[in-house]
Amino acid sequence: MMNPTPTLQSCERLDDQDPLRSLKDQFDLPPGVIYLDGNSLGAMPKTAPARVAQAVTQEWGQNLIQSWNTAAWFTLPQRVGDKIAKIIGAQAGEVVAADSTSINLFKVLATALHIATADYPHKTKIVSERSNFPTDLYIAEALCKERGFILQLVEAQDLAAALQTDVAVLMLTHINYRTGAMLDMQALTAQAHAQGILTVWDLAHSAGAVPVDLHQADADFAVGCGYKYLNGGPGAPAFVWVHPRHTDRCWQPLAGWWGHAAPFAFTPDYQPAKGITRYQCGTQPILSLTALDCGIDTVLAAEEMGGMPALRQKSLGLTSLFMHLVRSRVQDHGFGIATPDQAYLRGSQVSLTRAVGAYAIVQALIARGVTGDFRAGDGGLHPDILRFGFTPLYIGYADVWRAVEQLRQVMESGEWQDARFAQHNAVT
């Protein structure tokens, strides 16, 4: 039961008792900043600058092209993928770190459509959630136009009803980027399979944030992001997973030389590699993969402290505390909470709503050292959102209390109404 009136002192005691508190030492966070935006860009691991510098100055600078062999650059996508596999319930050799989430989604969605319609030629639809991340919808829309499919968008509560026999693929993001609401991957996958529908899951807001078990859920395809909860740095490579029952059934559509069975044979015809390696395309960004490797290690460092279940328990504690404090300390300032109260329905973020001034309030908080972000509504079902991510690796309970205290002061002083906070930046 949540203490009805948490104080800064009680939150500091929780931090003192936190078995995960030493994990924060892995990060180089700026002083005076409470960073609640790890759901958009994770914090920098302390090991990253030296490790990337080594890759630049020694491996590239001194060893030059030999580092493809001597520093094992060529297999880095698979080695990083094997680490990610531990976090998402996959096996070694089933994940590859490569390209961007959008590109990987194109690969697996096109492959899923090919497999689904080979088995069931009458299928004509992709179903997705209306508030899915836009790039996912754009990729699906483009594929539908190219291949003559229909993209059907529904609200989350209508997904099960939409799973009819004419649907080829169910494409969903496990945790909604706007609200932090989490879907039941296992149940929806089972419902889809009962209708002969393949599933594609986007784990951008899940990997490193909540426990994921792709095999237990019996998912078909998954992609995810390297720069959020995996702390891989801006634009870090993404990852792709394909269930072994599908991996070798067909080519993926971006048949590049790194996915060839023998890339240095330089044959004019394409022969796909066995397994997940075929889901590579062109030469991978080694310096970015090096930084991502450091980021994943910050998550795996929790293994000896209980791993993802322990991180999840702390995450739920942080998000519950934030919601409780918002309700008790800023209840008179027009905020709603879009994130579900139920623990099993939310990820590692809390999204607040407000009819007026959401963007300006976020900017006023940033000026006070509390970093969140803003997502615009559509004027209809989806309101403007103030997003706050709670990465348990480096956020503590006292951070949560101080963040809400800053929010209270921003609202009671009215400073969010200052004209400078209404000027929209290119990135919100």
C-alpha positions in Angstrom: 0.0 0.0 0.0 1.4 3.4 -1.0 2.1 5.8 1.9 -0.8 8.3 1.7 1.6 11.2 2.0 5.1 10.3 0.7 7.8 12.8 1.7 11.2 13.5 0.3 12.7 11.8 3.4 10.6 8.7 2.9 11.6 8.5 -0.7 15.3 9.0 0.2 14.9 6.0 2.6 13.5 3.9 -0.3 16.6 4.8 -2.3 18.9 3.8 0.6 17.1 0.4 0.7 17.1 0.0 -3.1 19.2 -3.2 -4.1 19.6 -1.7 -7.6 20.9 1.7 -6.5 24.5 1.0 -7.6 23.5 0.6 -11.2 23.2 4.4 -11.5 27.0 4.5 -11.2 27.2 3.1 -14.7 26.0 6.4 -16.2 27.4 9.9 -16.8 24.4 12.1 -15.9 24.7 15.9 -15.8 24.4 17.3 -12.3 21.2 19.0 -11.3 19.1 17.1 -14.0 16.4 14.6 -13.3 16.3 12.7 -16.6 12.8 11.3 -17.2 13.2 10.9 -21.0 15.0 7.6 -21.2 12.0 6.3 -23.1 13.1 8.6 -25.9 16.9 8.6 -25.6 18.7 6.6 -22.9 21.5 8.1 -20.8 25.1 7.7 -21.8 27.0 4.8 -20.2 30.3 5.8 -18.6 32.1 3.1 -20.6 30.9 4.4 -24.0 33.3 7.3 -24.6 36.5 5.2 -24.0 35.2 2.2 -25.8 34.1 4.2 -28.9 37.4 6.1 -28.8 39.3 2.8 -28.8 37.3 1.7 -31.9 38.1 5.1 -33.6 41.7 5.6 -32.6 43.1 2.1 -32.4 40.8 -0.2 -34.4 40.1 2.2 -37.2 43.0 4.6 -36.8 45.8 2.1 -36.5 44.5 -1.3 -37.6 42.4 0.1 -40.4 40.7 -2.5 -42.5 42.3 -5.4 -40.6 39.9 -4.7 -37.8 37.1 -6.4 -39.6 39.0 -9.5 -38.6 41.3 -8.6 -35.7 38.6 -6.7 -33.8 35.8 -9.0 -35.0 33.9 -6.1 -36.5 32.2 -8.4 -39.0 30.4 -10.5 -36.3 29.5 -7.5 -34.0 25.9 -7.4 -35.2 25.4 -11.0 -34.1 27.3 -10.7 -30.8 25.3 -7.6 -29.9 22.2 -9.4 -31.0 23.0 -12.3 -28.7 23.1 -9.9 -25.7 19.8 -8.4 -26.7 18.3 -11.9 -26.9 18.8 -12.3 -23.2 16.6 -9.3 -22.6 13.7 -10.3 -24.9 13.3 -14.0 -24.3 15.1 -15.2 -27.4 18.0 -17.6 -27.9 21.5 -17.0 -29.0 21.7 -16.8 -32.8 18.1 -15.5 -33.2 18.7 -11.8 -33.0 20.8 -9.4 -35.1 21.5 -5.8 -34.3 21.3 -3.9 -37.6 19.8 -0.9 -39.4 16.9 1.1 -38.0 13.6 0.0 -36.5 11.8 1.3 -39.6 14.0 -0.7 -42.0 13.8 -3.8 -39.9 10.0 -3.4 -39.7 9.9 -3.3 -43.5 11.9 -6.5 -43.7 9.8 -8.5 -41.3 6.4 -7.1 -42.3 7.1 -7.8 -46.0 8.3 -11.3 -45.0 5.2 -11.9 -42.8 2.9 -10.9 -45.7 4.7 -13.3 -48.0 4.4 -16.2 -45.6 0.9 -15.6 -44.5 -0.5 -15.3 -48.0 1.5 -18.3 -49.3 -0.4 -20.3 -46.7 -3.7 -18.5 -47.0 -4.0 -16.7 -50.4 -7.4 -15.1 -49.5 -5.9 -12.9 -46.8 -5.9 -9.2 -47.6 -5.4 -7.1 -44.5 -2.8 -5.8 -41.9 -4.4 -4.9 -38.6 -2.8 -2.4 -36.3 -3.7 -0.1 -33.4 -4.7 3.4 -34.5 -2.3 5.1 -32.1 0.6 2.9 -33.0 3.9 4.7 -33.6 3.5 6.6 -36.9 6.6 5.2 -38.6 5.2 1.7 -38.1 1.9 2.8 -39.7 3.7 4.5 -42.6 5.8 1.4 -43.4 2.6 -0.7 -43.3 0.7 1.8 -45.5 3.5 1.9 -48.1 3.6 -1.9 -48.2 -0.2 -2.1 -48.5 -0.1 0.3 -51.5 2.7 -1.6 -53.2 1.2 -5.0 -52.7 -2.5 -4.4 -52.8 -3.3 -5.0 -49.1 -5.6 -3.1 -46.8 -4.4 -1.5 -43.6 -7.1 -1.6 -40.9 -6.6 0.6 -37.9 -8.6 0.1 -34.7 -8.6 1.2 -31.1 -6.8 -1.1 -28.6 -10.0 -2.4 -27.1 -11.2 -3.5 -30.6 -8.1 -5.5 -31.6 -9.5 -8.9 -30.7 -12.7 -8.3 -32.7 -10.7 -7.2 -35.7 -8.8 -10.5 -35.9 -10.9 -12.1 -38.7 -9.9 -14.7 -41.2 -9.1 -12.2 -44.0 -6.3 -10.7 -41.9 -2.7 -11.7 -42.8 -0.7 -9.9 -40.2 -1.3 -8.3 -36.8 1.3 -5.5 -36.3 1.5 -4.0 -32.9 3.8 -2.0 -30.6 4.0 -3.8 -27.2 3.9 -0.6 -25.2 2.2 2.4 -26.6 4.6 5.3 -27.2 2.0 7.9 -26.2 0.3 6.5 -23.1 2.7 3.8 -21.9 -0.2 1.3 -22.0 1.1 -2.3 -22.5 -0.7 -4.9 -24.6 -1.0 -8.6 -23.7 1.5 -10.0 -26.2 0.8 -13.7 -25.4 -3.0 -13.4 -25.5 -3.2 -11.4 -28.7 -0.7 -13.6 -30.4 -2.7 -16.7 -29.5 -5.9 -15.0 -30.7 -4.2 -14.1 -34.0 -2.8 -17.6 -34.5 -6.2 -19.1 -34.0 -7.2 -17.2 -37.2 -4.1 -18.1 -39.1 -2.7 -14.5 -38.6 1.1 -13.9 -38.1 2.2 -11.3 -35.5 4.8 -8.6 -35.8 5.7 -6.9 -32.5 7.6 -3.6 -32.1 9.6 -3.7 -28.8 10.9 -0.2 -29.0 9.4 0.8 -25.6 9.7 -2.7 -24.1 13.3 -4.0 -24.5 15.2 -3.1 -21.4 12.0 -1.7 -19.8 9.8 -4.7 -19.0 10.3 -8.4 -19.1 9.7 -9.8 -22.6 9.6 -13.5 -23.5 9.1 -13.8 -27.3 9.2 -17.6 -27.2 6.7 -18.0 -24.4 4.4 -15.6 -26.2 5.0 -17.7 -29.4 5.5 -14.4 -31.4 6.4 -14.6 -35.1 8.5 -11.5 -35.7 9.9 -8.7 -33.5 11.9 -5.5 -34.0 13.1 -2.9 -31.5 15.1 0.2 -30.8 18.6 0.5 -29.5 18.6 4.1 -28.2 15.9 4.1 -25.6 16.0 1.7 -22.7 19.1 -0.1 -24.1 21.1 3.2 -23.8 22.9 2.8 -27.2 23.1 6.5 -28.1 21.3 8.7 -30.6 20.4 6.8 -33.7 21.8 3.5 -32.3 21.2 0.5 -34.5 17.9 -1.4 -34.0 17.4 -5.2 -33.7 15.4 -7.8 -35.5 14.2 -11.2 -34.3 12.4 -13.9 -36.3 11.0 -17.1 -34.9 13.1 -20.0 -36.1 10.1 -21.6 -37.7 10.0 -18.7 -40.2 13.7 -17.7 -40.5 14.6 -19.8 -43.5 11.3 -20.0 -45.3 12.0 -17.1 -47.7 14.2 -14.2 -48.5 13.7 -11.0 -46.7 13.0 -8.2 -49.2 16.3 -6.2 -48.7 18.6 -8.9 -49.9 22.0 -7.2 -49.4 25.5 -8.6 -49.3 25.8 -8.8 -45.6 22.8 -11.2 -45.6 24.5 -13.5 -48.2 25.6 -17.0 -47.3 29.1 -16.2 -48.5 29.4 -12.4 -48.8 33.1 -12.4 -49.8 32.5 -14.9 -52.5 31.0 -12.0 -54.4 28.8 -14.1 -56.6 26.4 -12.3 -58.9 23.4 -14.3 -57.6 22.0 -14.0 -54.1 22.1 -17.0 -51.8 20.6 -16.1 -48.4 22.5 -17.0 -45.2 21.0 -19.5 -42.8 19.1 -18.1 -39.9 18.9 -14.5 -38.7 22.0 -13.4 -40.4 20.0 -13.1 -43.7 18.1 -10.2 -42.1 21.2 -8.0 -42.5 21.4 -5.9 -45.6 24.4 -3.6 -46.2 27.5 -2.8 -44.1 26.6 -2.2 -40.5 27.7 1.0 -38.5 30.5 -0.4 -36.4 31.1 2.7 -34.2 27.4 2.9 -33.4 27.2 -0.8 -32.7 30.2 -0.3 -30.3 28.3 2.3 -28.3 25.1 0.1 -28.3 27.2 -2.8 -26.9 28.1 -0.6 -23.9 24.5 0.4 -23.5 23.2 -3.2 -23.4 25.8 -4.1 -20.8 24.2 -1.5 -18.4 20.9 -3.6 -18.6 22.7 -6.9 -18.3 24.5 -5.6 -15.2 21.2 -6.1 -13.3 21.4 -9.9 -13.9 23.1 -10.6 -10.6 20.6 -8.4 -8.8 17.5 -10.1 -10.1 17.6 -9.1 -13.8 14.6 -7.8 -15.6 12.1 -8.9 -12.9 13.9 -6.7 -10.4 14.1 -3.8 -12.8 10.4 -4.2 -13.5 9.6 -4.2 -9.8 11.4 -1.0 -9.3 9.9 0.5 -12.4 6.4 -0.2 -11.1 7.4 1.4 -7.8 8.6 4.5 -9.5 5.6 4.9 -11.8 3.1 4.2 -9.0 4.8 6.8 -6.8 4.7 9.4 -9.6 1.0 8.9 -10.3 0.2 9.0 -6.6 2.2 12.3 -6.1 0.6 13.9 -9.2 -2.9 13.1 -7.9 -2.1 14.3 -4.4 0.2 17.3 -5.1 -1.0 18.8 -8.4 -4.6 17.6 -8.4 -6.0 21.1 -8.8 -4.1 22.0 -12.0 -6.1 20.1 -14.7 -3.9 17.1 -15.3 -5.2 13.7 -16.3 -3.2 10.5 -16.4 -3.4 8.5 -19.6 -1.3 5.6 -18.3 -3.2 2.7 -16.8 -3.1 2.3 -13.0 -3.0 -1.5 -13.3 0.6 -2.7 -13.1 0.1 -5.4 -15.8 -1.2 -2.8 -18.2 1.7 -0.3 -18.1 5.3 0.0 -19.2 7.9 2.2 -17.7 6.5 5.6 -18.4 3.7 7.8 -17.2 1.9 10.1 -19.5 -0.1 13.1 -18.3 -2.7 14.9 -20.2 -3.8 18.6 -20.1 -6.2 20.5 -22.3 -4.0 23.6 -22.4 -0.3 24.3 -22.2 1.1 20.8 -22.2 4.1 21.8 -24.4 4.9 24.9 -22.4 4.7 23.0 -19.1 7.3 20.5 -20.4 9.6 23.3 -21.4 9.2 25.0 -18.1 10.1 21.8 -16.3 13.2 21.3 -18.6 14.3 24.8 -17.6 14.2 23.6 -14.0 16.2 20.5 -14.7 13.4 18.0 -15.1 13.6 16.5 -18.6 10.4 15.0 -20.0 8.9 15.4 -23.5 5.7 16.3 -25.3 3.6 14.5 -27.8 0.8 16.3 -29.6 -2.8 15.1 -29.7 -5.1 14.9 -32.7 -7.9 17.1 -31.4 -10.1 14.0 -31.0 -9.6 10.8 -29.1 -6.0 11.4 -28.3 -5.1 14.6 -26.2 -1.8 16.3 -25.8 0.6 14.3 -23.7 3.4 15.2 -21.2 5.6 12.0 -21.2 7.9 11.0 -18.4 10.0 7.8 -18.6 11.3 6.1 -15.5 14.4 4.1 -16.3 15.1 2.1 -13.1 18.8 1.8 -13.8 19.4 5.5 -13.0 16.1 7.0 -11.6 15.4 6.9 -7.9 12.4 7.5 -5.7 13.7 10.9 -4.5 14.1 11.9 -8.1 10.4 11.2 -8.6 9.4 13.3 -5.6 11.6 16.2 -6.7 10.2 16.0 -10.2 6.6 16.3 -9.0 7.6 19.1 -6.6 9.0 21.0 -9.6 5.8 20.4 -11.5 3.8 21.8 -8.5 6.0 24.9 -8.5 5.7 25.4 -12.2 1.9 25.3 -12.0 1.4 27.3 -8.8 3.8 30.1 -9.9 2.2 30.2 -13.4 5.7 30.4 -15.0 4.7 27.9 -17.7 2.7 30.8 -19.2 5.9 32.7 -20.0 6.0 33.2 -23.8 9.4 31.7 -24.1 8.1 28.3 -23.2 5.5 28.4 -26.0 8.1 28.5 -28.7 8.2 25.1 -30.3 11.5 23.5 -31.0 12.0 21.1 -34.0 12.2 18.2 -31.6 9.5 18.1 -28.9 
